[in-house]
Amino acid sequence: SRESAICIMAGLVSDTLKLSSPTTTDTDRQLLPWLAEIAGLDVDEFTRGFFEAGSILRELPPSAVIGTDRKEYLEAGWRVSISQIEELGLEAFDEREKELQAALAALRTERTLDFACLLVTDITRHRSLLLTDGDQRITDALTYPRLRKGVFDLEGVVSRKKQFFPYLSNHLARINRESA
């Protein structure tokens, strides 16, 4: 049905950043135009409207921003949390940074984590800002450009699963080797 096609389109556009994420599959590339035809929608217009519908960064309280799409991992003996939100631009980040930092610190304490971070991904420029809180050894191991204390620029990084988590996992293992 048209309604089902629209719902599935929303999922595909969100999960694959309109087929531009490293997580995109060939099946995704085949399905999106087919679903758009059923729905009678233009993919570009639908995507723009979908992401403009609401800015999580502007509209939600800090704890909700961090909790919207958050995963916890036990990796190489480290307890870490990686949250991610997708935005049309990063303009709202600076005005919310301090309160987001406080929310990350509270989450880390509440969940007894070694490290917590938030990826704020600009889907139009394929760039993320990384806000961090936790063990200084982890923060010091990050090789992305540091913009200021606890904030890094991740040019070209849009996927937590395929890009950021493997990167972080390698650094956690390296920290353990160097500490041994």
C-alpha positions as CSV (number, residue, x, y, z in Angstrom):
1,S,0.0,0.0,0.0
2,R,1.0,3.6,-0.4
3,E,1.1,4.0,3.4
4,S,3.4,1.0,3.9
5,A,5.7,2.2,1.1
6,I,6.0,5.6,2.8
7,C,6.9,4.0,6.1
8,I,9.5,1.7,4.6
9,M,10.9,4.7,2.6
10,A,11.3,6.6,5.9
11,G,13.2,3.7,7.4
12,L,15.5,3.4,4.4
13,V,16.2,7.1,4.1
14,S,16.9,7.3,7.8
15,D,19.1,4.1,8.0
16,T,21.1,4.8,4.9
17,L,21.1,8.6,4.8
18,K,19.3,8.4,1.4
19,L,21.6,5.6,0.2
20,S,24.8,7.4,1.0
21,S,25.9,5.6,4.2
22,P,28.5,2.8,4.2
23,T,25.7,0.6,5.6
24,T,23.7,0.9,2.3
25,T,23.1,-2.4,0.5
26,D,22.3,-3.2,-3.1
27,T,18.8,-4.2,-1.9
28,D,18.4,-0.7,-0.4
29,R,19.3,0.9,-3.7
30,Q,16.7,-1.2,-5.5
31,L,14.0,-0.8,-3.0
32,L,14.0,3.0,-2.5
33,P,13.0,4.0,-6.1
34,W,10.5,1.2,-6.3
35,L,8.9,2.3,-3.0
36,A,8.9,5.9,-4.1
37,E,7.0,4.9,-7.3
38,I,4.4,3.1,-5.2
39,A,4.1,6.1,-2.8
40,G,4.0,8.6,-5.7
41,L,6.8,10.6,-4.1
42,D,10.0,12.1,-5.2
43,V,12.9,10.6,-3.2
44,D,14.8,13.9,-2.9
45,E,11.8,15.9,-1.8
46,F,10.7,13.1,0.6
47,T,14.2,13.0,2.2
48,R,14.4,16.8,2.6
49,G,10.9,16.8,4.3
50,F,11.8,13.8,6.4
51,F,14.9,15.4,7.9
52,E,13.4,18.8,8.2
53,A,10.4,17.5,10.2
54,G,12.2,18.1,13.4
55,S,15.7,18.7,14.8
56,I,16.4,16.4,17.7
57,L,19.2,18.7,18.8
58,R,16.9,21.7,18.9
59,E,13.7,20.1,20.2
60,L,14.6,17.5,22.8
61,P,16.1,17.8,26.3
62,P,19.8,16.7,26.5
63,S,19.1,13.3,28.1
64,A,16.6,12.5,25.4
65,V,19.1,13.6,22.7
66,I,21.6,11.2,24.1
67,G,19.1,8.4,24.6
68,T,17.4,8.7,21.2
69,D,19.7,6.3,19.4
70,R,22.2,4.9,22.0
71,K,24.1,1.6,22.1
72,E,26.2,0.3,24.9
73,Y,29.1,-2.0,24.3
74,L,31.5,-4.1,26.4
75,E,34.6,-3.9,24.2
76,A,38.1,-5.1,25.2
77,G,37.0,-4.8,28.9
78,W,35.8,-1.2,28.5
79,R,32.1,-0.2,29.0
80,V,31.2,2.4,26.4
81,S,28.1,4.1,25.1
82,I,27.8,5.6,21.6
83,S,24.8,7.8,20.9
84,Q,24.1,9.2,17.4
85,I,21.7,11.8,16.0
86,E,21.3,13.0,12.5
87,E,20.8,16.7,11.7
88,L,20.5,19.0,8.7
89,G,23.6,21.0,9.7
90,L,25.5,21.4,12.9
91,E,24.5,25.0,13.8
92,A,22.6,24.0,17.0
93,F,25.5,22.0,18.4
94,D,27.4,24.9,19.8
95,E,24.5,26.3,21.7
96,R,23.7,22.9,23.3
97,E,27.2,21.6,23.8
98,K,27.6,22.3,27.6
99,E,24.2,20.8,28.5
100,L,24.9,17.8,26.3
101,Q,28.3,17.4,27.9
102,A,26.6,17.4,31.3
103,A,24.1,14.8,30.2
104,L,26.9,12.5,28.9
105,A,28.7,12.8,32.2
106,A,25.4,12.0,34.1
107,L,24.8,9.0,31.8
108,R,28.4,7.7,32.4
109,T,28.0,7.9,36.1
110,E,24.5,6.4,36.1
111,R,25.4,3.4,33.9
112,T,29.0,3.0,35.3
113,L,30.6,3.5,31.9
114,D,34.2,4.1,31.1
115,F,33.4,6.3,28.1
116,A,30.3,7.9,26.6
117,C,30.1,9.8,23.4
118,L,27.6,11.5,21.1
119,L,28.0,11.6,17.3
120,V,26.1,14.5,15.8
121,T,25.9,13.8,12.1
122,D,25.3,16.4,9.5
123,I,23.6,14.3,6.8
124,T,24.0,17.0,4.1
125,R,27.8,17.3,4.5
126,H,28.7,13.8,5.6
127,R,30.5,15.0,8.7
128,S,30.0,14.3,12.4
129,L,31.0,16.1,15.5
130,L,32.0,13.8,18.4
131,L,31.3,14.9,22.0
132,T,33.1,12.7,24.6
133,D,33.1,12.1,28.3
134,G,35.2,9.5,30.1
135,D,38.5,7.9,30.7
136,Q,41.2,10.3,29.5
137,R,43.2,7.5,28.0
138,I,40.4,6.9,25.5
139,T,40.0,10.5,24.7
140,D,43.7,10.9,24.2
141,A,43.8,7.9,21.8
142,L,41.4,9.5,19.4
143,T,43.2,10.7,16.3
144,Y,40.4,12.8,14.7
145,P,41.0,16.5,14.7
146,R,40.3,18.0,18.1
147,L,38.2,21.2,18.0
148,R,38.3,21.8,21.7
149,K,38.3,19.7,24.9
150,G,36.0,16.7,24.4
151,V,34.9,17.7,20.8
152,F,36.3,16.1,17.7
153,D,35.6,16.6,13.9
154,L,34.9,13.4,12.1
155,E,34.9,14.4,8.4
156,G,33.3,11.7,6.3
157,V,32.0,9.6,9.3
158,V,28.3,9.0,9.2
159,S,28.0,5.4,10.5
160,R,28.4,4.3,14.0
161,K,28.3,0.7,13.1
162,K,30.7,0.6,10.0
163,Q,32.9,3.6,10.7
164,F,33.1,4.8,14.3
165,F,32.7,1.7,16.4
166,P,35.4,-0.3,14.6
167,Y,37.8,2.7,14.9
168,L,37.0,3.0,18.6
169,S,37.3,-0.7,19.2
170,N,40.8,-0.7,17.7
171,H,41.9,2.1,20.0
172,L,40.4,0.4,23.1
173,A,42.4,-2.8,22.2
174,R,45.6,-0.8,21.7
175,I,45.1,1.0,25.0
176,N,44.9,-2.4,26.7
177,R,48.0,-3.7,24.9
178,E,50.0,-0.6,25.9
179,S,48.8,-0.8,29.6
180,A,49.8,-4.5,29.9
